[in-house]
Amino acid sequence: MEFFETLHARQSVRAYQARALEPEKIEAILRAANAAPSAGNKQAYQIFAVQARAALQKLGDGRTYFDVLPLALVFCAHPARSGERFGERGAKFYCVQDATIACAYAQLAATALGLASVWLGRFDEELVCRAIGAGDDLLPIAILAIGYAAETPERKPRRTLDDLVKHV
Ligand SMILES: Cc1cc2nc3c(=O)[nH]c(=O)nc-3n(C[C@H](O)[C@H](O)[C@H](O)COP(=O)(O)O)c2cc1C
């Protein structure tokens, strides 16, 4: 898919087919995340690729589409990894930005591969850490649910560029 076509094709999907993902698609998504920029190239985050049904159900925390979802990627910031190089700014901000942009790359890669996804930011951090076995050196930032769509939602509107952008 052409790049701008991919950007505009992406939309949040919250209903999925009970269909497995091809391993090469999973790898391509993870490679895309790994290509993202990061502060000082520290890549101060960890990705948990969750395919185990029991862990997915815990992560879903009542969201029924997690009962059939084939893959969730959990992006966790690693504050110490960025903090050791950049101090407080690294530990507070850069690691979060590193994890966030990697998730954005992964989401667009999934779209380009014909897959659907939704970015989840509302979750219980402790529950997520327990579900994936993350240590207390990691802070979960985003869960990216990925699979084959079972719905085509209406497109969400956006602010106009006039409203969004201040030209200085
Ligand atoms: C930081 C962030 C947090 C989000 N958290 C959630 C969430 O917890 N649950 C959910 O269903 N969607 C969540 N979304 C998806 C947004 O609701 C969605 O991107 C937005 O409504 C625009 O719709 P679109 O993605 O279809 O363009 C989140 C998106 C972002 C970027």
The ligand as a Gaussian input file, in Angstrom:
#p B3LYP/6-31G(d) Opt

LIG

0 1
 C       -3.265000       7.645000      23.218000
 C       -4.484000       6.897000      22.721000
 C       -5.272000       6.216000      23.632000
 C       -6.384000       5.520000      23.192000
 N       -7.083000       4.753000      24.091000
 C       -8.128000       4.013000      23.659000
 C       -8.792000       3.127000      24.564000
 O       -8.421000       2.990000      25.732000
 N       -9.853000       2.431000      24.111000
 C      -10.275000       2.514000      22.793000
 O      -11.230000       1.817000      22.425000
 N       -9.641000       3.326000      21.901000
 C       -8.587000       4.069000      22.303000
 N       -7.905000       4.862000      21.408000
 C       -8.354000       4.966000      19.998000
 C       -9.051000       6.297000      19.756000
 O      -10.326000       6.282000      20.363000
 C       -9.161000       6.568000      18.245000
 O       -7.878000       6.600000      17.669000
 C       -9.861000       7.904000      17.954000
 O      -11.204000       7.864000      18.365000
 C       -9.843000       8.262000      16.459000
 O      -10.457000       7.232000      15.705000
 P       -9.665000       6.470000      14.551000
 O       -8.495000       5.774000      15.185000
 O      -10.656000       5.468000      13.999000
 O       -9.210000       7.461000      13.545000
 C       -6.768000       5.555000      21.822000
 C       -5.952000       6.247000      20.915000
 C       -4.809000       6.882000      21.349000
 C       -3.919000       7.552000      20.329000

